[in-house]
Amino acid sequence: MSEWKEYRLKDITTDIGDGIHGTPKYSEDGEYYFINGNNISKGKVIIKGDTKKVNQTEFEQYKKPLSDRTILLSINGTIGNVGFYNHEKCILGKSACYFNLKDNVDKHFVYYTFLTDDFQSHLLNIATGTTIQNVPLKGLRESIILLPSLDEQKRIASILSSLDDKIDLLNRENVTLEAMAETLFRQWFIEEAKEDWEEKSLLGCIKLVGGGTPKTSISNYWDGNVCWLSGGDIAGNHKRFVYTSEKSISNEGLNNSSAKLLPENAMVVSARGTVGKYCLLSKPMAFSQSNYGILPVFDKCYFFTYLLVAFHIEEIQNAAYGSVFDTITTKTFEVVMVKLPHIDEIIAFEKSISPYFEKMKLNEQQIKFISKQRDMLLPKLMSNEIKNEHYGSK
């Protein structure tokens, strides 16, 4: 192992800067995106549906010297998100900081250094402001990181990158599997729908289950073995199987409240606030009253029910947005009309798509395991606590 040395960030970069301190002129038909800190996540620049655009003139006025050697970091409001610049056509806002690295450092090693708890804590320590925190560029330039030799940086980064690559591959496979299931649903029940199929309310095709919250004043009701989902848990696992929750309750809390335990493969949808986020349960879980549990009325057709609700989710959201408080109610499901065939065809469809969802569930299990392994290795490798030769390389 070579000796690890301390370096200031300004000594390993050619430039550290942030984006425009203000608002550019937006253009709906612009070809460049306006990127802020909340567009940076898990190593990537995330282009969202509501990401603003600017035209060529604005780009030329506010462009920054971004390149293959650029790492991006969120520094205002949301602090600590890290991503690589990958030639996205964009300009940066003030909450997005860029680091142009010199050739004698490995950009993936620096990326993983930025992800460590030590560095994330350092960002919060040097941040200023009370209402909205901001990490000053001066403090970033003077920030210290530890670096081994370039060869060793590459070896360490390759170990962590190989784990992230496996996670990314499994996530992309799950997106493909769900897309295939959605395509089959549209083919069976929309494109090839028959005139003589019965039309009914969506409410009559599902079983809605209300949630509940045990009394927070009774400690015995909380921190038990039953996962208890809030809206944040559901939004964070949108269109995925959910495995864990921020809070849990005990069996005593479950039995002494209106909370209900839903079975594996049941669906949960957020009903207040950010309505219309949904996920599948990997195991029995309870949930708050701000959400609905959804069970099948057709013989154990959990995945058909999931796809049915997912297909009509925009109608459900639109109905909710028409109310005062953006809330999904029983009536919201009642006004959505669907046409369905005989139950035998629904059961046949469930049988045909179940392998897709079971594979998705297995992939999610692997993702959780690999993520845990990566999170365990990250601080140890990045602090020279363990020798990376023990783990091989990419």
C-alpha angles and dihedrals in degrees: 000000000000120000115274114227135195119247133179113233091239089060095057097042136068092209140006117190147133136229137265116322095216140027123298123214106273122220124193091209094041118127098213125077125224104229126198133174093277089061090063116085140149097348097315145088106243117211108203130197091253096044108132122237134214133195131244094272093056091045093054090049097049106024119131129210096264120166146152087292094058126114119186126213131184109234108165127064096337104046129196107023109141131198145155122249106238102182094281111169098244152119122224131241123216093267091062116078123192129209118196104201127213119242094251093071130065110240093210091054090052090047091055091045089057089053096056119108090238093058094041089052090048090055091054091046094056095040118112133205134062107226096032117017120220130190108221118229090227090059091048093051090055095044116121127227131176119240132184122197118309092252091053092046088056093048093051093044091049091058093052093039091054090056092047090048090055091049091049092049092052092047091051091048090053091050089052093047093051091046089053091050091048090049091052090049092053091047095049101039108022112026095035097035115142126228092233095056114119117256116217143155117278087234089064091054097055139040113236118210123193122220134220147196125232116229108282090209092068108075094194089067093062142061093033133132098277117095111229115199125214127186090268092056091051095046090048090055098038111166091000141094110269117221106172140023135209091240134031135195135208127245086252090056091047093051094046100050141049090262113121132202115236121201129245114287093024117135127238124195129189111244104183136045105359093024127195102038111134144178144172125249118243089196138000111303141165127224143197128267090254089076141051128231114217123207128180121257089195115079104291091315094152097152095045088052091049092052092044093055093040091053091055097038094110091055089049092049093047091052090050094048089056090066129079099251103030093246131156112222136175088268090058090065091041095062094052110091125204136180117222137178129229115307091250090067092048091052090048090052091049090054092050096051101037092089089059092056095041088054090048090052092050090049090052089053090053091047091054092049095047092044090053090049091049093047090051094049097041100076093037095051094041093052097045089245092133132026110250093213087080091068103044124225141265 
